[in-house]
Amino acid sequence: MTYDPTKYTDRLSALRFFPTKSQAVAAIAEMLIGICSTEAEMDELVTAAIRRFSEWPGPAKLRELHESEIASKRPRQAQPEGCDRCRSMGGFRRVFQVVGPEGKEIIWPEGDGFKAEREVHARYADSKTHKVYDVVAFCSCPLGLLRRDEHQKAASQGQPR
């Protein structure tokens, strides 16, 4: 981003108990850059925070305010539909994870998922060294990749997954 967030952290410093340590102010500036997609959004968020709070609410409340008042106004982008393997699960699909002495193996079933499930579980039914787990994973189609990117973004912002 090409704009300077310090003018916004300076405005937020009008809130009582706003941090004074430079490292904390820098972290708040980084957060503002991370959650606001434009300078106009950042200005709107800071204005809303000053209007709503008299004391520094903390990063979590500021992110909540951004989600409810700023990000919710963004135009919604068309979402890909997903493929036949993941359409019913919104970009996720069932896979099987086989864990054994040699490590983990992921089996990506094609076609009839129920038939694949029976075959995988039957193959390892009597094994004393291997366990089969049903797992949900991101699909490799455009919708699955979108879900993966959303997950990575949320994780980088410290939000629950």
C-alpha positions in Angstrom: 0.0 0.0 0.0 1.3 3.4 -0.8 -0.3 5.4 2.0 1.0 6.1 5.5 -1.0 4.6 8.3 0.6 6.7 11.0 -1.9 9.5 10.4 -4.6 7.0 11.3 -2.8 5.7 14.4 -2.2 9.3 15.4 -6.0 9.8 15.2 -6.6 6.6 17.2 -4.3 8.0 19.9 -7.2 10.3 20.9 -8.8 7.2 22.5 -8.0 6.8 26.1 -5.6 4.0 26.9 -4.3 3.8 23.3 -0.8 2.3 23.4 2.1 4.6 23.5 4.9 2.1 22.9 6.2 2.5 19.3 6.2 -1.3 18.8 2.5 -1.5 19.7 1.6 1.4 17.5 3.6 -0.2 14.6 1.7 -3.4 15.1 -1.7 -1.6 15.1 -0.6 0.2 11.9 0.3 -3.2 10.3 -3.1 -4.5 11.3 -4.8 -1.6 9.7 -2.9 -2.2 6.5 -3.8 -5.9 6.7 -7.5 -5.5 7.1 -8.3 -2.4 5.1 -8.1 -2.8 1.3 -8.0 1.0 0.6 -7.0 4.2 2.3 -10.7 5.2 2.3 -11.6 2.0 4.3 -8.9 2.9 6.8 -10.2 6.4 7.2 -13.8 5.1 7.6 -12.6 2.5 10.2 -10.8 5.0 12.3 -13.7 7.5 12.1 -16.1 4.7 13.2 -13.8 3.7 16.0 -13.5 7.2 17.3 -17.3 7.7 17.0 -18.1 4.4 18.8 -15.4 4.1 21.5 -14.0 6.6 24.1 -11.3 4.1 25.1 -9.0 1.9 23.0 -11.0 -1.2 22.4 -8.1 -3.4 21.4 -7.3 -5.1 18.1 -10.0 -7.7 18.3 -12.8 -5.2 18.7 -11.3 -3.0 15.9 -11.3 -6.1 13.6 -14.9 -6.8 14.6 -15.9 -3.1 13.8 -14.1 -3.4 10.4 -16.1 -6.6 9.6 -19.4 -5.2 10.7 -19.2 -1.7 9.3 -16.6 -1.6 6.6 -16.0 -5.0 5.0 -19.7 -5.8 5.0 -20.2 -2.9 2.5 -17.7 -4.2 0.0 -19.2 -5.4 -3.2 -19.5 -9.1 -3.2 -17.4 -10.9 -5.8 -18.9 -13.7 -7.7 -17.8 -17.0 -6.3 -16.8 -20.0 -8.4 -19.3 -22.9 -8.3 -17.0 -25.7 -7.4 -16.6 -29.0 -9.2 -18.6 -32.2 -8.9 -16.3 -33.5 -6.1 -16.8 -30.5 -3.8 -19.9 -28.6 -4.9 -22.0 -30.0 -2.0 -19.3 -29.1 0.5 -18.6 -25.6 -0.7 -15.0 -26.1 -1.9 -14.0 -28.8 0.5 -14.0 -32.5 -0.2 -13.6 -35.8 1.7 -10.3 -37.5 1.5 -8.8 -40.4 3.4 -5.7 -40.2 5.4 -3.8 -43.4 6.1 -1.3 -43.3 8.9 1.2 -46.0 9.3 4.8 -46.7 10.2 6.0 -45.1 7.0 4.1 -41.9 7.6 0.9 -40.4 6.3 -0.7 -40.9 2.9 -3.6 -39.0 1.5 -6.0 -40.8 -0.8 -8.1 -38.5 -3.0 -11.1 -40.5 -4.2 -12.4 -40.0 -7.7 -15.9 -40.9 -8.8 -18.2 -42.6 -6.3 -17.0 -41.5 -2.9 -18.9 -44.2 -1.1 -17.3 -46.9 -3.2 -13.8 -45.4 -2.6 -14.6 -45.3 1.2 -15.5 -49.0 1.3 -12.4 -49.9 -0.7 -10.0 -47.9 1.5 -11.5 -49.1 4.8 -11.6 -52.7 3.5 -7.9 -52.5 2.4 -6.8 -51.5 6.0 -9.6 -53.2 8.0 -7.3 -55.9 9.5 -4.2 -53.9 9.7 -2.5 -53.6 13.1 -0.1 -50.9 11.8 -2.3 -48.6 9.7 -5.3 -46.4 10.7 -7.7 -44.8 8.2 -9.2 -41.4 8.9 -11.9 -39.6 7.0 -10.6 -36.0 6.5 -11.9 -32.9 4.9 -9.5 -31.0 2.6 -9.5 -28.1 0.2 -10.5 -29.1 -3.3 -8.1 -28.3 -6.1 -10.8 -26.5 -8.2 -11.2 -22.7 -8.2 -13.7 -22.7 -5.3 -11.4 -24.9 -3.2 -8.4 -22.7 -3.9 -10.5 -19.7 -2.9 -11.4 -21.4 0.4 -7.7 -22.2 1.0 -6.7 -18.6 0.4 -9.5 -17.4 2.7 -8.3 -19.8 5.4 -4.6 -18.6 5.0 -5.7 -15.0 5.2 -7.7 -15.6 8.4 -4.8 -17.6 9.9 -2.4 -14.8 9.2 -4.7 -12.3 10.9 -4.9 -14.5 14.0 -8.6 -15.3 13.5 -10.0 -18.7 14.5 -10.1 -21.2 11.7 
